[in-house]
Amino acid sequence: MSLGKRIDDLAILGGKPEFEYKLHVGRPNIGDREAFLARVNDMLDRKWLSNNGPYVQEFEARIAETLGVKHCVVMCNATLALEIAVRALGLSGEVIVPGFTAAATPHSLQWQYITPVFCDIKYATHNIDPDRVEDMITPRTTGILAVHLWGRPCDVEALQEIADRRGLKLLFDAAHAFGCTYKGKMIGGFGECEILSFHATKFLNSFEGGAVVTNDANLAHKARLMKVYGFEGPDNVIYIGTNAKMSEVCAAMGLTSLECLDDLISAYRANYLHYRKELAGIPGVSCIVYDDAVEKCNYQYLAVEVDGQTAGISRDLLVRLLHAENVLARRHFYPGCHKMEPYKSLFPHAGLLLPETEKLAARIMLLPTGTAVNVDEISRVCAIIRTAVENGPEITDRLNAQSGG
Ligand SMILES: *Cc1c(COP(=O)(O)O)cnc(C)c1O
C-alpha cells in the first residue's frame, strides 16, 4: 500500500498507475453463485424459460413483501417499466421531471411524444425541488415524474400535495432506491406507482430487469397486460402493448440477489463509512450524506462533491487524474439531461431555469464501491485524491506546460 502518494508518483504526470487493474463504478454484485446455478438447473429441467414462469412469480411476490406494496409487476428493464407506467396512467402533453437524472427518465416520456419539462433540483438534496415544480405547471401538464436520486427520498409529501391540488398524477423513478425509506416507510408504495431497476449495475441485480410497484390494483392489471402485447386472454388483445417480459434466468438472478440483501447493504455501508473517514478534512471534497438513523438507505452511490475553487483542482481534472490511476470515477449525471439530445435542440434555453442542476452537474463525481472494492483500495483512492488536492495548482501548471510545450 503506497498511502503516501507523492506528486511525482501521479500517473497523470508520468508515474505508474496506483492500480494494475481497473476499479469501476457500478461493478455488479454477484450473489451466491451456487444458489443461482441450482436455480438455473431447475429452470432447464422445467423447460419454462419465460412467460410469467415460477421464478418471475416468486420474484414479484418477494419484492412486494419486502417493500410492503400490494402489487409488483416485473419487466425486462426499468426503461420499459417507466414507459408502461406512463402509458398505463394515461399521461400526455407535458410531464415535469428533474434534469439531474439518467437519460432513461425523460426518454420514457419523449419516446411516446410526451414533453419532459425539466425542473430544477434542491442543491442540498440533489432531488427535484417542489417549490420549482409549481412554476413549471402549464395547462398541458398531466404529471410529475420524480426521481429518488442516489436512493435518498424526494420530498414525497410536498409533491403529493401539489399533485392533488393541481390534479396531476405523481409517479417515482425509484431505480436507485431499493431498500430505502421515506419517513420510515419503504420506498415503493408512494404516488400512483414507483419504478425499480434491477440492471446489473444497480443495487439489486437481475442482469437486466425492472418493475412497476403500486398499491393500485387497476394500474397493476393494466401494466401486466401491457407488458405482454396487451393480451387479456389467449385470443384477446385489449390494449396496445409491448414485450417487456422478464425471463426466468433474470428472475433467478434477482431472487439470488434478494437473498443477500443484508450482506450487500453492510458491504456498501462499510465502504461508505470508510470513504467518509478518509475524505474528511480534504478541502473542497465532500461525501454525500447518508444517515440511516434518519432513513434507511442502501449506500450504493458514492457521490462526492468537488468544489474546484476550494479544492484548488477542478472536478474534471480530478476525474482525469483518477482515470490515469485506473480508478474509473464517473461524472454522473453530467452534463444533465437538458444538455443532451434531443432535449438540447428542443429546449436550448432550459438551462436558464436550472441553475442548481447545472452547478451540481459540474461538481459531482461517483467513486467505485460495492462488493468488488475493499477498504484498502478505498484508502488508496482517497490518498490519490488527497495528493491531487494538496498539489492542485502545481498539477494544473505542469499539465499546461506539457500541453503547451
Ligand atoms: C438505471 C436507471 C434507469 C434505467 O434502468 P434500466 O433498468 O437500465 O432500464 C432509469 N432511471 C434511473 C434514475 C436510473 O439510474
The ligand as an SDF file (V2000), in Angstrom:
LIG
                    3D

 15 15  0  0  0  0  0  0  0  0999 V2000
  -30.5770    2.9380  -14.4500 C   0  0  0  0  0  0  0  0  0  0  0  0
  -31.6530    3.9440  -14.3810 C   0  0  0  0  0  0  0  0  0  0  0  0
  -32.8090    3.8340  -15.1710 C   0  0  0  0  0  0  0  0  0  0  0  0
  -32.9580    2.7880  -16.2320 C   0  0  0  0  0  0  0  0  0  0  0  0
  -32.9340    1.4900  -15.7510 O   0  0  0  0  0  0  0  0  0  0  0  0
  -32.7550    0.2480  -16.7470 P   0  0  0  0  0  0  0  0  0  0  0  0
  -33.2030   -0.9150  -15.9470 O   0  0  0  0  0  0  0  0  0  0  0  0
  -31.2940    0.1880  -17.0870 O   0  0  0  0  0  0  0  0  0  0  0  0
  -33.6020    0.4830  -17.9600 O   0  0  0  0  0  0  0  0  0  0  0  0
  -33.8040    4.7730  -15.0020 C   0  0  0  0  0  0  0  0  0  0  0  0
  -33.6740    5.7770  -14.1260 N   0  0  0  0  0  0  0  0  0  0  0  0
  -32.5870    5.9310  -13.3500 C   0  0  0  0  0  0  0  0  0  0  0  0
  -32.5180    7.0680  -12.3840 C   0  0  0  0  0  0  0  0  0  0  0  0
  -31.5280    5.0310  -13.4730 C   0  0  0  0  0  0  0  0  0  0  0  0
  -30.4080    5.2100  -12.7490 O   0  0  0  0  0  0  0  0  0  0  0  0
  1  2  1  0
  2  3  1  0
  2 14  2  0
  3  4  1  0
  3 10  2  0
  4  5  1  0
  5  6  1  0
  6  7  2  0
  6  8  1  0
  6  9  1  0
 10 11  1  0
 11 12  2  0
 12 13  1  0
 12 14  1  0
 14 15  1  0
M  END
$$$$
